[in-house]
Structure formats: structure tokens, C-alpha cells
């Protein structure tokens, strides 16, 4: 038996969603993508605008997500989980070339939506599950950073909270259409990323933001 045979057998044993379950999964994907596109630009946008962007009826939207708060919560949960996975994959390879992998992580994180949901802070209650995911994400980003710092590639007076605020600052750049905005964000990554590199020319003023300061912004 070959590895391909094993893979096909495993796929055969894995149940695939069918009928309404499959349709619901597709609709969830459309709704979440539409919500990300709409709410990251205009957090106060109505649910009807999200439904229209997703191409689903408003009733279908409310059956899947009973409120905008529930939708924003899911966006944040998924977004932080995606960043945690990206950081975990970076940790596996960063020792090969600490600086280049650190820089690649910054760019890949922006592609994954890092910092894009800051405008939703305070629009829903952050529960223990969300805080747990946020802490795990922060810890993994901190490990990426610490690996690069231990290798002497990144200055040692910054932490994961500084990285998070850098993402948010990049997300504040919104000029022209999506292509132009993305190009400008790449421009400013290239412009500012050398400031992360070791050795530092001078110490930074004041300490980085604390976890308590960041968490407080997410509670209404």
C-alpha cells in the first residue's frame, strides 16, 4: 500500500458536509468574508450591507449570526486564530534565517488581516474564550520575536504588544482603492522595518503597552 492509498482511505473515512450543511458552510464563508471587508472599513455599517456584499438574504445572515456583535466576535476569534497559526509556522523555520523570516512574518500577517479588526474593539464583550485565544496568539508572536532577538537579528527592547500596534498603524493607511492601499502598506513596512533590526541606534522612550492596557480596549 502506498502513502497515496492511505491518504485516499483517510479522505474516504472523513465525512463531508452535504445538502444544507454544505450550503451553510459556504454561506458562513461568504458572510465572514463580506463582514471582514465591510466592518474593517466601517464598523457601524448595517447588517443589510454585509448580507448584500455576501450575496445572501438578510434572514440567512441572521440565522447564522443573530447580531452584529456575534459576527464581530467570530471575526476576531477567527482572525486571532489565523495569526496564531501563522506565528506557529514561522517558529518552525525562523532559526534558519531569523531576520528574513521575521520580516516575512510581518508581511504575511498583514496579508492575513493583522490589525484590521481594531475598529471592532468595544463593540462586543470579550469573553474567556476570546481572551484565551488572544493570549495564545500574543504568546506565539512573542516567541517569533524572541527567537529573532536571541539570534541578534531584532532589537531586544520590543515585545509582541509593540508588533500588534505596528499592525494597527499599518491598517490605518487607507488611500485610494484596495490595491493602492496595499501597495502603500508595503511601502511603509519597507520604510519602518529597519527600525526593528539590531543593534538599535538608541533606546526607545517609555515601556511597551501592557496586556492589561490592550485587553481593556476590547471590553465595552
C-alpha angles and dihedrals in degrees: 000000000000128000087251089058090052090050093050091048090050091050090049090054093049110089114231122213113255139188114346092002091057091045091051091051091051091047091049090055093049093046095048093048091048092046091051091051094046105036097044087061100033114016091185094056113129123252089244089066091053092049091050092049090049093047094235132119119263088242091056090050094052092046090058097036115020095199142012087250090059090048093049090048091053092048091054093045092050093043095053092045090053092051091048090053091048091051091048091053091047091052089058093060107022096097089065092067111353100189098044093045091047091052090045089052091055092052094043091049091055088050088052091054102262111176094007096111098053090105089064093062110124095015092103138017115269106222131195093273093055093044090050092053090046092052092048091049091049092048092052093048088048089054091051088052095045092051090053091045093049088054090053093245100113129042113262100225098076132077141191092279089060089052090052092052090049089056090051092050090052090051089056088070107095114155127152117330129343094271093052092045092051091048091053092048089054088049092055094044087056090046099048105029093082086066088068093057124104135272097050118219092217139354120272119249114251130348125297119264114281125236089245091057092050096044091050091062091059095056116080 
